[in-house]
């Protein structure tokens, strides 16, 4: 629960639940969602995997470098697919819409947000160092 990851999640939530409904979708609100989601998603994914492993006692639930890299890679690949493929976007919307209505706009320029995954990696590496792993 690194403060920067929580900030990314907060930016995404405020943007999607307050700014977009009030001001409508735009280049700015779209990029804010992308940046916040890309920052928070891999970190929450690693935490979710750890929780599942803990519940099923299958493996060590603690964060590993491998899990961090896989989560960041998966996040980047899924994000790129959603932004480049109408089929991937439709599948993503179908899953997300279980929680709340969602829309995805295909936009290759959103791929410019992918470097923020480096900050997610930095946060994960910081946590690994803190845990002595």
Secondary structure, 3 states (H helix, E strand, C coil): CCHHHHHHHHHHHHHHHHHHHHHCCCHHHHHHHHHHHHHHHHHHHHHHHHHHHHHHCCCCCCCCHHHHHHHHHHHHHHHHHHHHCHHHHHHHHHHHCCCCCCCCCCCHHHHHHHHHHHHHHHHHHHHHHHCCC
